[in-house]
Amino acid sequence: MNDRLEGTAREFGGRVQEAAGNLAGDTNTQAQGLYNQAAGQAQQAAAQFGDMVKAQPIVASLVALAIGYVLGRLTA
């Protein structure tokens, strides 16, 4: 849950940073804001995925096994 909260805070901070860059006309600040938004969203997604694995470990293991099998067949 902590990662999800941190991701939300980082995404929000990125939005503020992007808006400040837009206001000042600073493309570097805008880019940093967009990067922080994307990183925050990725952190939220990773936390959600981790929660799903903890809630259903057998299903997650079977999905991972199936993906590994398919990738193995495609690369062999």
N, C-alpha and C positions, 0 to 999 in steps of 0.2 A: 504494500500500500504506500510505503514511503517513496518508492520510485515513481509511482503514478503521480503523487503530489509534486515531486520535484520536476517531473516532466511537464506538468501543467504550469508550474511556476516559470519554468524556462521558456515554454511556448509564449506565455503572456508577456514575459520580459522581452522576448524577441519581437512581439507585436509592437510594444512600446518603443523599442529601439528602431524598428523599421519606420514607425511614424515620426520619430525624432529625425531620422535621416531624411525622410521626405520633406519635413518642414525646413531643415537646414540645407537641403540640396546636396547632402553628402552621400555619395553612392557607396562608399566603404561602410558607413554605418547602416545603410539600407541592407547591404549584402550580409553583414554580421547579424542583423535582425532576422533576415530570412533563414540564415543558417541556424540560429538559435531556435526558431520556430520548428524547423524540420527535425532538429535534434530532440526537442521536447516531445514532438509527436512520436518519434521513434522510441524514446524512453517510455512513453505511455503504452505503446504497442507491445514492447518487450515485457513490461510489467503485467499487462493483460494476458499475454501468452504464458508467462510464468504462473499466473493464477490458474489458468486453464489446465496446465500440466499438473499442478498440485491437486486440483479438484478431480481430474480424471487421468491418473498416471497410466493406466492400462491402455486406454484409447490413444493417448499421446505416444506411447511406445509402439503400438501397432501402426500408427500413421508414420512415425519415423522409420520403422522397419520397411514399410511399403515404399516410401520415398527412396530409401537407400537401395532397395532391390531394383526399382525402376531405373535409377541413375546408374547402377551397376550394369544393368542390361544394355542401357543406351551407350555406355562407354566401352563395353567389351567388344 
